[in-house]
Amino acid sequence: MSQLDKFDCAILAALQADGTLSIAALSERIGLSATPCWKRLKRLEEDGYIERRVAIVNRQKVGLPVTVFVSVRTGQHDEKWLRRFAAAVMALPEVQEFHRMSGDVDYLLKVVASDIGGYDTFYKKLIKSAQLIGVSSAFSMEQIKCTTALPLELIAHGL
Protein backbone atom coordinates (compact mmCIF):
# COMPACT_ATOMS: atom_id res chain seq x y z
CA MET A 1 0.00 0.00 0.00
CA SER A 2 1.52 3.28 -1.10
CA GLN A 3 1.48 6.47 0.96
CA LEU A 4 -1.14 9.08 0.11
CA ASP A 5 0.09 12.61 -0.50
CA LYS A 6 -1.89 15.85 -0.54
CA PHE A 7 -2.92 15.44 -4.19
CA ASP A 8 -4.14 11.87 -3.62
CA CYS A 9 -6.17 13.02 -0.61
CA ALA A 10 -7.53 15.95 -2.63
CA ILE A 11 -8.61 13.61 -5.44
CA LEU A 12 -10.32 11.26 -2.98
CA ALA A 13 -12.04 14.13 -1.15
CA ALA A 14 -13.29 15.69 -4.39
CA LEU A 15 -14.66 12.36 -5.66
CA GLN A 16 -16.33 11.64 -2.30
CA ALA A 17 -18.22 14.92 -2.75
CA ASP A 18 -18.99 14.35 -6.46
CA GLY A 19 -18.15 11.06 -8.14
CA THR A 20 -19.23 12.40 -11.53
CA LEU A 21 -16.38 14.92 -11.88
CA SER A 22 -14.64 14.79 -15.24
CA ILE A 23 -10.84 14.59 -15.32
CA ALA A 24 -10.77 18.24 -16.45
CA ALA A 25 -12.92 19.40 -13.53
CA LEU A 26 -11.08 17.16 -11.06
CA SER A 27 -7.65 18.34 -12.18
CA GLU A 28 -8.76 21.99 -11.97
CA ARG A 29 -10.20 21.45 -8.49
CA ILE A 30 -7.03 19.88 -7.06
CA GLY A 31 -4.50 22.01 -8.93
CA LEU A 32 -2.86 19.42 -11.19
CA SER A 33 -2.86 19.17 -14.97
CA ALA A 34 -5.14 16.55 -16.52
CA THR A 35 -2.58 13.83 -17.34
CA PRO A 36 -0.96 13.57 -13.89
CA CYS A 37 -4.41 13.78 -12.30
CA TRP A 38 -5.68 10.93 -14.52
CA LYS A 39 -2.61 8.80 -13.71
CA ARG A 40 -3.12 9.35 -9.97
CA LEU A 41 -6.81 8.52 -10.27
CA LYS A 42 -6.02 5.27 -12.13
CA ARG A 43 -3.43 4.34 -9.48
CA LEU A 44 -5.92 5.04 -6.67
CA GLU A 45 -8.43 2.77 -8.42
CA GLU A 46 -5.89 0.01 -9.15
CA ASP A 47 -4.52 0.11 -5.58
CA GLY A 48 -8.05 -0.24 -4.18
CA TYR A 49 -8.40 3.20 -2.57
CA ILE A 50 -11.43 3.76 -4.78
CA GLU A 51 -13.62 0.66 -4.63
CA ARG A 52 -16.43 1.89 -6.88
CA ARG A 53 -18.41 5.00 -7.81
CA VAL A 54 -22.11 5.07 -6.98
CA ALA A 55 -25.14 7.34 -6.88
CA ILE A 56 -26.71 7.95 -3.48
CA VAL A 57 -30.45 7.48 -3.84
CA ASN A 58 -32.93 9.37 -1.65
CA ARG A 59 -34.57 6.71 0.56
CA GLN A 60 -37.66 8.85 1.22
CA LYS A 61 -38.37 9.40 -2.46
CA VAL A 62 -38.11 5.70 -3.35
CA GLY A 63 -40.35 4.66 -0.46
CA LEU A 64 -37.83 3.25 2.04
CA PRO A 65 -37.91 5.86 4.82
CA VAL A 66 -37.62 3.50 7.81
CA THR A 67 -34.17 2.63 9.20
CA VAL A 68 -33.83 -0.13 11.77
CA PHE A 69 -30.72 -1.23 13.64
CA VAL A 70 -31.06 -4.93 14.35
CA SER A 71 -28.95 -6.56 17.07
CA VAL A 72 -28.56 -10.33 16.73
CA ARG A 73 -27.35 -12.77 19.37
CA THR A 74 -26.56 -16.39 18.65
CA GLY A 75 -25.28 -19.40 20.52
CA GLN A 76 -23.48 -20.64 17.40
CA HIS A 77 -19.97 -19.36 16.76
CA ASP A 78 -18.49 -21.96 14.43
CA GLU A 79 -17.26 -21.22 10.90
CA LYS A 80 -19.90 -23.34 9.14
CA TRP A 81 -22.78 -21.59 10.93
CA LEU A 82 -21.29 -18.15 10.18
CA ARG A 83 -20.92 -18.94 6.47
CA ARG A 84 -24.58 -20.02 6.25
CA PHE A 85 -25.84 -17.06 8.28
CA ALA A 86 -23.70 -14.55 6.36
CA ALA A 87 -24.94 -15.93 3.03
CA ALA A 88 -28.56 -15.69 4.21
CA VAL A 89 -28.12 -12.09 5.42
CA MET A 90 -26.24 -11.06 2.27
CA ALA A 91 -29.22 -12.30 0.23
CA LEU A 92 -31.63 -9.97 2.06
CA PRO A 93 -31.74 -6.74 0.02
CA GLU A 94 -33.09 -4.72 2.97
CA VAL A 95 -29.75 -5.08 4.77
CA GLN A 96 -27.56 -2.06 4.08
CA GLU A 97 -24.78 -2.93 6.54
CA PHE A 98 -23.84 -6.16 8.31
CA HIS A 99 -21.23 -6.19 11.11
CA ARG A 100 -19.81 -8.87 13.41
CA MET A 101 -19.50 -7.20 16.80
CA SER A 102 -17.62 -7.50 20.06
CA GLY A 103 -19.48 -7.35 23.36
CA ASP A 104 -23.02 -8.49 24.15
CA VAL A 105 -24.29 -8.35 20.56
CA ASP A 106 -22.90 -10.83 18.03
CA TYR A 107 -24.08 -9.09 14.83
CA LEU A 108 -25.49 -5.68 13.99
CA LEU A 109 -27.51 -5.01 10.85
CA LYS A 110 -28.65 -1.72 9.39
CA VAL A 111 -31.92 -2.37 7.58
CA VAL A 112 -34.20 -0.17 5.47
CA ALA A 113 -37.93 -0.73 5.08
CA SER A 114 -41.01 0.93 3.68
CA ASP A 115 -42.86 0.86 7.02
CA ILE A 116 -43.36 -1.27 10.15
CA GLY A 117 -45.09 -3.97 8.08
CA GLY A 118 -42.17 -4.04 5.66
CA TYR A 119 -39.78 -4.47 8.55
CA ASP A 120 -41.94 -7.27 9.99
CA THR A 121 -41.70 -9.13 6.66
CA PHE A 122 -37.92 -8.73 6.79
CA TYR A 123 -37.82 -9.87 10.43
CA LYS A 124 -39.69 -13.08 9.59
CA LYS A 125 -37.19 -13.85 6.81
CA LEU A 126 -34.27 -13.14 9.15
CA ILE A 127 -35.42 -15.44 11.94
CA LYS A 128 -36.02 -18.27 9.43
CA SER A 129 -32.46 -17.93 8.14
CA ALA A 130 -30.63 -19.34 11.19
CA GLN A 131 -30.98 -20.41 14.79
CA LEU A 132 -30.75 -17.20 16.84
CA ILE A 133 -30.90 -16.59 20.59
CA GLY A 134 -32.20 -13.05 20.32
CA VAL A 135 -33.09 -10.32 17.86
CA SER A 136 -33.58 -6.75 19.06
CA SER A 137 -34.76 -3.94 16.81
CA ALA A 138 -34.15 -0.22 17.35
CA PHE A 139 -36.02 2.09 14.98
CA SER A 140 -34.28 5.31 14.00
CA MET A 141 -36.54 8.23 14.88
CA GLU A 142 -34.46 10.83 13.02
CA GLN A 143 -31.32 10.71 10.91
CA ILE A 144 -29.17 13.56 12.17
CA LYS A 145 -26.00 12.87 10.21
CA CYS A 146 -25.35 10.52 7.31
CA THR A 147 -22.25 10.63 5.17
CA THR A 148 -20.28 8.27 3.02
CA ALA A 149 -17.25 10.61 3.03
CA LEU A 150 -14.26 9.46 5.06
CA PRO A 151 -12.45 12.19 7.10
CA LEU A 152 -9.40 12.34 4.82
CA GLU A 153 -8.20 15.54 6.48
CA LEU A 154 -7.20 13.35 9.43
CA ILE A 155 -4.92 11.32 7.13
CA ALA A 156 -3.52 14.41 5.44
CA HIS A 157 -2.61 15.96 8.81
CA GLY A 158 -1.33 12.72 10.32
CA LEU A 159 -3.96 12.55 13.08
Disulfide bonds with the S-S distance in Angstrom:
none
